[in-house]
Amino acid sequence: MTSKCKVQCDGIPVFKRLSGGASYGKQFFISCSKWTSAQKFEHHYLSIPNNVDEDILRIAMDNSGRLPTAPTVNEMCALTVYPRIGKHLKTCPYMHIINGQIKSGRLVQCKCEAMMIIFTPVNPPPAAPHKALVIVRGPHNHPAHPKAKPSTSAQYLLGQAIDAAGSLGLTVNKLLNAPSTTLIYGGERVSTSSPADMNTRKVMDLINKKKEDGSSSGNGLGRYLGLVHHFTKEASLLPVDQYLHTTMAKNGFRLAITMHPQIVLLIHQVLSINIDFTFERVEGNIDGWEVASMSDRFKQCSSEDLDFLSLPRLIELTRTYFCEFVLRHENSRSITAICELSPGDYQVTDINPLKSACRYSIPCGFSVRVERAYSRRILRRIEVMLFDTIARVTGKPLKLAPFFPDAKCRIVMLDREVPQALGLGNFLVGYNDPEVSGINSRNPIQLLEYCLRTCSIHFERHIDELPRNIPRTVIMRLKSIMSLDAQHEIDAWHDFCAAQVHNDIKNWYAHKRANPWILPSVNKFLSAITNESWDITPNHSNLVETAHASRNAETSIGVGLLTAILQSQLRDNAKAAELLQIEQKGVMRKRWNGVGEREKLSAQRKVWRMRKSAIRTDQLTSFESLKAERSSSIEENKASVQREKIFQSEIKSLQDDMKLDTHRSDLQEQINILSREIDEEKDARRAWRLRQTEIDLELERFRKGPLAGVRISGRRPTGRPLEDETAIYIGVLEMLLISHQIL
């Protein structure tokens, strides 16, 4: 151990015994003699490698590096390095043992006698401006070193490959395996053309240099200052040519708004907009806030054959990036959620706002740390900036029904996040003009009921996340609020929830009572949205959810902020060009991809899921029935053995009585009856052993066959006995309807 401890000490390397016993076969570790558990980070220590013999190592340390035997290894060393490396490398990294003595080889400078003399003309003739006379004197005293420094031409060629692949998000492996790199290098590997580029660090250095050249702020891609520098260049463009429209940094909160000027025009023609958070796209504490929708604009008439072509496509209209926050439970995993709380420590109680703000059920008494949070004010500000940017880029404001009679967009779809909805409600207070809409309320909660819908899938998912010991019938009753269409039914549902004694259900229901906008956003009867608008708009946000997956597959996740924005810009540029081509040529990627076709396919998938679930439930029921039969039969088998022992004891007692009185024939009859009972018990156990073999084979068939990999224990109780049969019947009926194209 030649390195020094972090503190001033005169300790030496010594053996110390591991306090927790042997670890990977080693009883000791090596540390500074002044090392203690209280100062374990101030003094050096290291573990003994698996392939090192502790006994031989101890002998060598106790005898100043002398081994018990006297081998000689690497007596002469042929290591040579460049002068620039030898300037910093003082000792040889290889092992040297001379007659059993471990030695540390020291690098020494050996001056090379070779000399190269170059004569260049003072006044070179125009016909030969680059001629020179080279004279080499003396041989080298060392082998030729590899050409580890790329030549100028090799650097230029590699730079062309980087430009062709695009430095945005580029890694060494992506560059070396890119098809464009193969074309540029004529089918050769990069290291074959330039051996110096075998060193991937040098390739990465050039990639980073290209990245720095693309963002001349000096901080590299993904840095916020690089984003600001990029925004200054974008700000010089016209609004219709900009992609990055807003950057803001205030009180630790950073925000950037992007939207493609051609794609965002479609937002005025959609029936609904879906708004959702993304948490993995950008590295660090940066989240995304995306707006997407299904566009019907491309149902165009061809000028030649008058065929109507439909291209409803998922269009990501805008993106907003801002900081995330995390709820971190003590002794538990961290949970990313949306919560309108200030950063700090909270002790969860029944009346704590955290109970109604968090989308997860948190038991009372938990100590929770809110590290970062979104406030209603910030989210309202984001809504304002979003609508202002849309109006500035497209030249007209985004109109929502029913606040504007001529509005095309009917609803806003959210994922039931409390601050996001409240921020939208606060925005609607200033957005609503009573003289235009006829809505005189200035209550944010009431205004939400006119345009907000909550994703039904997210709503059901949070119910499904309740503990597994809650019966399925209760879960289905909680979900039934989405389909109730009469006041007395809704009152009965509230009575049912209020009567529940399970703490998790009480917390779930308290969350709905504390946020009265949630139930109207999932129930048509309670909502102020018109029946027509409710019926023609989706009830889930799967559109934007699937957009996350496809976008992440194309651009990866965990990238820098500026990298993410530039990648999205390239992707949106390609999408805008594709939409323009569709308008001009009339040929689409997916012709039958409209809402009707998607809903039909969704219905088919739902039916197959129902059938699969019913079949799986039937298989699980059979499996549990076999297990129950096996368990009960084992108990019965044990009882049979006990009965046989009692019968044998009674027979022995009767035989003893017969010895005392040989003339009693009734005793023999009783013995015969008991013997027959014993034979019946043996026959029953013999039959049980055969049945047990059959049950074990059937259980094994289930485990290796239809139930392979299925979680069998810990499932939610099934509930009504006719539930599975009903699901099968409904599934068959819907399949018949779909096959006749009634759905």
N, C-alpha and C positions, 0 to 999 in steps of 0.2 A: 504494500500500500504506500505509494509514493505521494499521493495527494494529501493535502493538509486538511485538518478539521476546520469547521467554521469558526471555532473559538481558539484562542491562544492556549496551547497545551503542549506538554512534552511527552505525551503518551506514545506507546509503541504497539504494533499489531500483536494481538494475543488471541487465543482460543477462548470462547465463552460457550457455556452449555445453554441449549435452548430451554427456556423455562416451561414450555408446553410439551416437552417430550420430543421424540424423533419426528422429523419432518422430511418426507421423501428419502428416508433412510439415513439422514444426517442427524447426529446428536449435538453438533456444535456449529457455531458461526464465528467469523473472524471480525474483530472490532478493535477500535482504539482501547488501550488499557484504561483510559479515563471514562469510557462509555458506561452510562447507567440508563436505566429505563426512564428516569426523570429527565435526562438530557439526551434522549436517543436521536434527536435530529441535529444536535450540535456537534457530535463526534461521529466519525466515519464508522460504518459497519457494512458487511456484505455476507451473503450466504455462500456456502460451499457448493460448487457445481456438482451435479449428480455423478459425473464421470471422474471425480477426483477422490482418491483414497484419503480418508481423514488421518489414518495412522501415518502414512508416508508424509503427508503435508505437515503434520505436527513435528515429525522428526526433522524435516527440512527447516521449519521455523525455529526449532530449539537449537539447531546446529548451524545457524547463519547460512542457510541455504544449501547445506550438504546433504545429499541423498544417502540412504543406507547402502546402496550399491554404487559402483563407480562407472556409470556409462558416460559416453561422449556423444553428444548430439549437436550438430551444426557447429563444429569447431571453427570452420571457415565459413564466413557469411558473404554471399554475393549480392546483397541488397544494395541497389543504387537508386537514388531519387533525384528529381530535379532540384536545382539550387533553391528555388522558391519554396520547395517543400522541406528541404533540409534545414532551411533557416529556422523553422519552427519545430521540426521533429528532432529531438535530441537523442532518443534511445531507439534501438531496433525493436520492432513489435514482435519479432519471432523469438522462439525459445533457443537458448544456448546453454549447453551443459558440458563442462570440461572436467573429465575425470570425476564425475559425481558432484561437482560444484556448480550450482545454478548461478549463471552470470548474466548481467544485463549489458547487452552490447551497446556501445555508444557510437553514434554516427560521427565520423570525422570528415573533414573537408579535404579532398584530394584534387589539387589543381590539375586540370587537363592541359597538356602541352600542345594540343592541336590548335592551329591558328588558321583563320581565314582572312585573307587580305583582298579587298575589293577596290579596284581603281575605276573611277568614273571620270569622263572627260569634263574639264572645266567649261569648255564651250562646245557642247555636243553638236555634231553636224545635223542639219535638218533631216537628212536621209536616215539617220540612225540616232534618234534622240535618247533611246533607252539602252544603249549598249554599255557594257561594263566588262572589266577584266577581273576575273576571280582567280586567286592563287591560294591553294590549300597547302599548309606546311604541318608536318608531324602527325602521327597517328593518335587516335583517341585512346585513353586509358580506361575506358568503360564501355559496356555494350550500348548500342543505340537505343535511346528511349523511344517509346511509342509516340506517335503524333497525337497527343491528347488535346491539342488546341485546334479547333476547326479553322479551315482556311476561309479567306474572304468569299470565295466562290461558293463554298459549302454553306456559309452563313446566309448568303443571298438566296440559295436554293431552298434552304430550310425556311427562310422568311416567306418565300413564295408559297410554300406548303401551308404555313400558318395562316397566311392571308386567304388562301383558298378554303381552308377548313373553317376559318372564322375564329378569332381569338376569344370570342365570347363564350365563357364556360368551358374553354378548351383545356384538356389535360394531355399529358404525354401519351398515354395509351390511346386516347381518341385521335390524336394527331398521327401517330405511327400506323394506326389501323384504318385511317380514313381512305376511301377510294380515291379522293383527289390527290392524296400524297403518293399513292401508287402510280397514278398517271404522271405526276410531275417528275418522279424519279425513274420513269421508264420501266416500271415493273420490279425494280430492285428495292431491297430494304434500305432504309435510311442509313443504317450502320454499315452496309456494304459500300454505299457510295461515299460515305464519310465516316471512317472508323471512330473519329473523335466524338461523333454524335451517339456512340454507344453509351456514353455517360449521360444518363437521363437528366442529371442535374443541369448540365449545360443546355439541354433542350428546354427544360423548364425555365431556365433563366431567360432564354430568348422569347419564350411565350409570355413571360411576365413583362419583359421589356415592350413587347407589342401591346400588351394590355395597358401598360403605363402610357404608351404613346397615344392610345385611344382615349384615355382619360387623363389629360395633362395637368390635373390638379396636383399630381404627385402622390396621391394616396391610394391609387389602385382602384379597381372595380369593386363595387360593393360598399365602399366608404361613403358616408353621407356627404362629405365635402366633394367627392367625385360626382355625386348626384346633383349637388348645387351647381357645380361647374357645368354639368350637362344641361341643367335647366337654363342657365344663362345663354347657352347657344340656342336652345329651343325657343326662348322668349323672343328672340330676334325674328322668328318666323311669324307668318300670319296665323291666326287661330285655326283656320281650316287646314293648316299644314303641320300643326303641333301634335305631338303625342303625349308628352309630359306637360301638363297644364298647370299644376300647382305643386309647390313644395313649401313646407312650413315646419319650423322647429321652435317650440315655445314651452318653457317650463318642463323640459325633459320629454315632451311629446313631439314626435316627428311624424309628418304626414306627407304623402305624395299622391296626387290624383293623375291617372292616365286614362285616355280614351282615344280611340282611333276616329278621326274626323269623318271618314266615310261610313264606318260601321255604326257609329252612334246615331246616325240619321235614322236608323231603323227603329230606334226607341219610340219614335212618335207613331209607329204603326203596329205595335204589339198590344195584345190584350192584357198581359200581366208582366210584371218584372219580378225576378227572384233575386233576393239579396242574401248573401251568405258569407260567413267568415272562412278563411283558410289559415291553418296554423303551421304548415310544414313547408310552404313554398319558399320562404326567405329565411336565411340563417339568422340566428340571434333572436332578440325579443321583438321581432317584426311580424305582424300578421297582415293578412290580406282581407279586403272587404270587396266582394265582387257582385256585380249586377249583370244578370243574364236573362235571356228570354228566348222563346220560340217565335221565329219570324215567318209570317205568311206572305211577305212582299213578293216573293219570286213565283207566284202563281201567274205567270205571264203568258200572253198569246203569241205564238210563233207567227211571223209574217208570211210564212210560206204554206204550212199545212194546217194552220189554225187549230193545232192541238194545244190544249191547256196543260202546261207543265207546272207541277207543284214542287216547291223546294222550301218547306218549312225547316229551317236549320237553327241549331242552337248557336246563338250569337252572344259572346261575352262583350257586353256593351261598355262597361267601365271597370276600372280597378282602383282601389284605394288601399294603400299600405300604411299601417300604423302599429303602434306597440301593443303587445299582448299583456295579459296578466295571468297569474296562476294562484289558485287556492291551494295551499300546502298544509295538509293535515299532519299533526305530530304523529310519529310512528306509523305513517301511512304513505301511500303514493301521492304524488302531486296530481291535481285534477285541473285541467284547463277548462274554464267555464267563463261565462259572461255575467258580470255582477256589478251593480252600481254601488260601489263602496270605495272609500279612500284607502290607500295602502296603509297597513298597520296590523296590529294583533287584535283578534276578536275571540271572546269566549261565547260560544253558541248557546243561546237560551231560547225559550219559546217565543219571546217577544223581540228577539234580536232581528234587525232588518236582514241579516244574512240568511235567515230561514226563508224569506220570501224572495230574496234576490238571486240565490243560487239555484241552478237547475238540478242539482243533485240533493238527495236527502242526506242531511248531515245531523247525526244524533246530538241531542243536547249534551252539554258538558265538554264537547270537543274544543280544543284550542286550535284556532285557525289563523294562519298568516296570509294576508292578502298582499302579495308582492307588487303587483301592478294591476290597475283596474281602469275600466272605461267608465266615465261618468256620463250621465244623461246629457249634460251640457256639451260635452265633446261630441257625442254622437249626433246631437241636434246640429252642431256646427258642421259636421260632415255632410249631413243631409242638405243643409243650406248651400255648401260649397258644391255638392254634386249637382243640384238643380241649377245653380248659377252657371256652372261650367257647361252644362248641357245647353242652356239658353245661349251662352256666348259662342259655342262651337257650331251649333246647328242653326242659330239665328232665330229660334222660337222656343218658348218655354215648354217644358214637359207638363202635359195636362193629365190629371188624374180624375177619374169619375168617383163620386158625383160632384166634385168641386167645380167642374167645368162641364156644361151640358154636351159639348161636342167632343169630349175626350174619348180617345180610342182605348187607352189603358184603363182597365176596370179595377184591378187589385194590385196590392203589393204583397208578395209572399215572403214571410220570414220564418225563422226556425225556433220561435218561442223564446228568444233571448230577451230578458226583461229590459235592460237599458236600451237595447236597440229599438224595441217597440216604443218605449217611452220617449226616446229621442225623436222618433218619427212623429209621435203624437204632439210633442212640443213644436216641431216644425210645422205641422198642419195647422196649428193655431194661427200662425202668421200667413200660411199659404191659403187658407180658406177666406174667401170674400163672400159674406152673407148675401150681398146684393146679387152675386152671380150664381151661387150654389143654392141659396135658399135655406142654408143650414146656419142657424143663429147661435149655436153652441160654441163656447170657447174652452170647453173641457177637453183636454187632450185624450182622455180615455174614451169619451163619447165619439170624438172625431175618428179614432182608430176603428171603431165599429163600421164606418162607412167604406173603408178600403183595405183593411188588413185581414189577411188569411194566414193561418199558421199551418205549416206542413203537417199533414196528418200522420205521415210516417214517423216524424220526430216525436209527435205527441204520443203515438202508440208505443214508440220505443222507450220513452221514459216510464211508461206504465209497465212495460215488460221488464224493466230493470228493477222493479220492486222485488223483495226477497222471494225465493222460490217456495217458501212454506205458505204463501198466500194461495188459496185455491184458484183454479182457472176460472171458475164461475164468478168469483169476485173481480178478477182481472177483466173479464168480458163485460161485466156490469159497469166498471169504470170507463171502459172504452165506448160503451153504448151512448154516451153523451153526444157523440158526433152525429148520430142518426135520429135523435129524438126530435119530434116536430109538433109537440103540444106542451102547453104550460104545465098541465098536471103531470105529465111524464117527467118533465124537468124538475118539478118540485119533488116528485118521488125519488128521483136520482139524488138530489141534494139531501133528502132525508136518509137515504141509504148510506151516503158518504159520511154524514154527520154521526151515524150510529156505529161506525166502525171503531174497533178498539185497538187495532194494530197501529203501532206508532208510526210506521212508515206510510201507511195510508192516511193517517191523520196529518202528517207533515205534507204529503202530496196535496191533500184537499185544502189545507191551510194556505199553501202556495197559490192555489186557484182563487181562493177567496181574497187573498191579498192583492191579486192582480186580476181584476174583474174583466179585463179585455181579452183574456185567453180563451174562455169558453165561447164567447161570440165569434171568435176567429176560427173556430172549428165546427160550429153549429149553425146551420143555415137559418133555423128559426130564430135564434137569438141575434144574429148578425143584422146590421142595417144595410148590408149590401143587397142590391136588388136580386130577385130570383134569376133573372136573365143573366146578370153578370156572374152570379155564383155558379150557374150551370155551365157556362161556356169557358170558365177559367179552371186551371188545374188545381187539385187539392194537395199537391205535394211539390217539393222542390228538387226532385230527382234530376231535373234538367241541369241545374247548376252543379249538383253533386257529381253527375257524370262528367261535367265539364272539367272539374278538378282532376279527375283521374286521367282523362285524355291529355290535358295540358301538362300534368306532371310527367306523364310517360314521354312526352316530346321534349320537355325542357328540364327534367330532373327536379329535385327538391334540395332544400338547404343551400341555396345559392345566395350570393350577395344581393343587396337591394338593387343597385344599379344594373347588375347582371340580369336579375329577374325582369326588370323593366325593359331592358334592351331585347332580351329574349322574347318577351311578350310582344314587343313592337315588331320584331321580325315575323313572328307568327301571325299577328294581326295584319301586317302588310300582305302576307301571302293569302290570308283569308279574304281581304278586300279585293285583291286581284282576281281571286277565284270567283267571287260574287259578281264582279264586273264582267268576267268572261261568260258567266252563266246568262247574264242579261243580254250579252251580245250574240252568243252562240245558241243558247237555249238547251244546252246539254248539261245535265246535273249529275252529281255523284250518286245520289239516292233519289230516285224519282218518287217512290212510294214511301215517303218518310214524314207524312203529315200527322197531325194530331190524331185523326181517326185511325190511321194505320197503326200508329204507336199504341193507342188505347186498345185496339183489337189484339195486338201481340201481347200487351200487358195483361189483358183478360185471359188469354190462353196460358200465359205463364202462371197466373194466379190459380187457374183451375188445376194445372199440373202440380203446383205446389200443394194445393189442398189435397189432391189425391195422394201425392207422395207422403204428406203429413199423416193422412188417415191410415195409409198402409203401414207407415212406420209406427204409428200409435198402436195398430193392431198387432204388429210384431212385438213391440215392447210389452203389450198386455199379455201376449202368449208367453213371452219370456218370464215376466213376473209371475204368471200363473204356474209355470213349470217350477220356478224357484220356490214358490209357496207350497206347491205339492211336495216337492222334495223335502222341504223343511218340516212340514207336518208329518210326512211319512217317516222321517228319521225319528221324530219324537214318538210316533206310534210304534216304531220298531223297538225303541228303548222300552216303552211301556209293555210291549209283548214279551220282551226278555224278562222283565220284572214279574209279569204274570206267570210265565213258565216257572220261574224260581219258586213262586208261591205254590203253584200246583205241585211241583216236585216235593216241596216241604210238606204239603198236605198228604201226598202219597206216602212219604216216609213215615209220617205220623200214623196213618191208617195201617201200614204194614206192621208197625210196632204193636198196634192194638190187636191185629190178627194173631200175632205170636202169643198174646196172652189169652186170646179166646179164638180157637181154630174153628169153632162151629158157627161163627157169624158170617153168613154168606152175603149179607148186605154190605159188608166192608169191601169185599172183592168187587161188587158192582160199582161202588163209589170210586174205587181205584181205577176201574175200567173207564168210567166217565172222565175222570181227570186225565187219564192217559190220552183219550181222544182229544181233550182240550189242548193238551201239549202238542199233539200231532197237528192240530189245526193252527196253532200258533207258529209252528215250524213251517207249515205250508204257506202261511201268510207272509212270513219273513222271506221264504224262498221266492215267492212271487214278487215281493217288494224288491229283492235284489235284482231280479230281471227288469222290473219297471225302473229301478234306479239307473241301471245301465242305459235303458232307452232314454230316460230324462237327461242323463249326462251327455249322451250323444247328441240329443236335440239342442241342449244348451250350447254345446260346443259348435254345432252347426250355425246357430244364431250368432255366436261371438265371432266366428271366422267368416260368416257370410253376410247376411243383410244388416247385421248390427255391428259390423267391424268398424272400429273407430268411433262408435256412437257413445255419448255419455249416457249410461244406463241409470246410475244412481244420481240423486240430487235433482231430479226433474220435478217440475211443478205438478201437483195433483191434477188428474184429468178433469174431475168435476162430474157433469151430467153423464150418465151411462149411454145415452143416445147421441151424444155429441159427435162421436166419430162416424156413426152410421149416417147421421145427417150430413156431415161434411162429404162423405162419399157420394150420397145421393145428389147433393147440390153440384158436386164436381161433375158427375156424369151428365146431369141436366144441362149445365153450362157448356160442356163439350159438344152436346148435341146441337145447342143453339149456335155455337161458333161454327160448327161444321156446316150448318145451313146458312151461315152468314147473316144470322139475325142480329148478333151483337155487332 
